[in-house]
């Protein structure tokens, strides 16, 4: 049990931002921890942006809050996963990362997830962990998981954020 707890804590730290700058995250490396934690779910594909993302069992697709969202999933416990497509007038990830602190973001780290350059960050005021990618259209794709107030919440969010991958051919 101590080994599993240590693995889970290390995974949380790694995926929630603290190690993204130093290493690349690959889904194949995460699946053993996913299985060890007993987390199940399915991949959901967003053809319009050529992205696939793991959605844990118990989360259901919900109505989009507004036109900037391309995906929104909720669970009975109040947790949510949101995919938001934001026009940032061609801003690159480094500039976006620099702007995040001014809006209250913490744990801001540049890195790579499944070969996709990204920036991860937390929004303590909203109790969310987030990851953002640039798109060829000059937009930012943000994936937001929340609320995350416990290590278990962070672990679930970590699995989701580590799953994001391109399906472009």
N, C-alpha and C positions, 0 to 999 in steps of 0.2 A: 504494500500500500504506500509506503514511503517513496518508493521508486516512481510509482504512478503520480503521486502528488508532486514530486520534484519535476517530473516530465511536464505535467500540466502547468506548473508555475513557470517553468522555463519557456514553454510554448507561448503562454500568455505574454510574457515579457518580450519575447522575440517578435511576435506578430502584432502586438499593440504599439510597436514603434521603436522600442529601444535598440533593436538589433538590425533593423531594416537597412540602416546606412552601411553596415559592415558586411552584410551577406544578402544573397538573393534567396527568396522564399519560393519553393517549388511544391506544388500540390502533392506530387509523388512522395515527397519527404514527410508530408503531414498526415497522409492517410493512415499510417500505423497508429498515430496518437488519436486520431478520430475514432478508429476501431477500439482502441484501448479504453477510451472514454465512453464508449457505447453510444456515440452520436450517430443517428441515421438521418437520411434525407435524400433529396434528389437534386440534380442540376437543372436549372431553369435557363433557357436560352433567350437572349435578346437579339434577334436577327438584325434589327435595324442598326445596331452598333457593334455587331459581331462579338458579343461577350456572353460567356456562360458563367453562372454563379451557383454555388451550393446553397440550397435553402433547407434548413433543418426540418425534420418531421415536426408537425404541430403548427407550423407557420402556414398561413393561407394568403393567397393573393387578395388584396383589398383594393377598393376604389382609390384612384390616384388623387392626392390632395389638390394638385393644380397641374397646369400644363408643363411645368418644368420637370415633373417626375415621370420616369419611364417605367418604374416598378415600385410596388409598395406591398410588403408582406407583414402580417401581424399574427400574434399568438394570443391565446386566452389570458396569459399572464401580463399582457400589456406591452410586451416587447415588440419591436418592429425592425424591419430592414427596409431601407429606402434607397432607391437608385434615382439620382437627380442629375439632370443634364443642364449645366449652367454655362451661359454665354459669358466668357471672360475676355472677349475681344482678342483672342489669340495669345493670351498670357501663357508663358511656359511654366513648368512645374517649380522651378527655382523661385521665380517671381511670385507665384501663387503661395508657395511655402513661406516666403518672406512676409506676405500680407496676412497670413493666418494669425500671427501673434496679436495683431491689432484688434482682432475680433474675439480674443479670449482663448484661442487654441493653445494647448500645451503638448508636450511630447512630440513635437514636430520633427519628422525624420524623412529624408529622401531615401528611396530604395527601389527594389525591383521585386515584383510578385509575378511568378510564372512568365518571366521574360518581359513584363510590361513595366516601364519606369513609372514610379508613383511617389506620392507623399502620404504618409500616415500621420494622424494627429488625433488628439482627444479634445473634446469640448466639455470640460467639467461642468459648466453651467447647465448644459443640456443632458449630462450623463451619457454622452455618446463617444464611440470610437469610430473614426472615419478613415477612408482611404480615397485618394483622388488620382485620376489618370487624365492626361491630355488626350484629345482626339484629333484626327486629321482635319476636322471641320473647325478647329480653333475653340472648342468647348472643353469644359472639365466635366468628367463623369465622376460624381461623388457617390460613394457607397457609405451609408450611415447606419450604424447598429446601435440600438439603445432600448431602454436605459441599461447602462452597465454600471452596477454599483457593487457587485461581488466578483470574486475570482471566477466563479462559475459563469457569470454573465460574460466576463472578459474572454473566457475560454470559448464559449459559443460564438461570440463575435469574431474571435481569432480564426476559427475554422471558416467562417463565411468569408472574411477578408482574404484569407490565404487561398481561397478557391477560385478567385476571379481569374479568368483566362480568356484569351482571344480564340475565337473560332473562325477567324479569317483564313482563307485558303491562299 
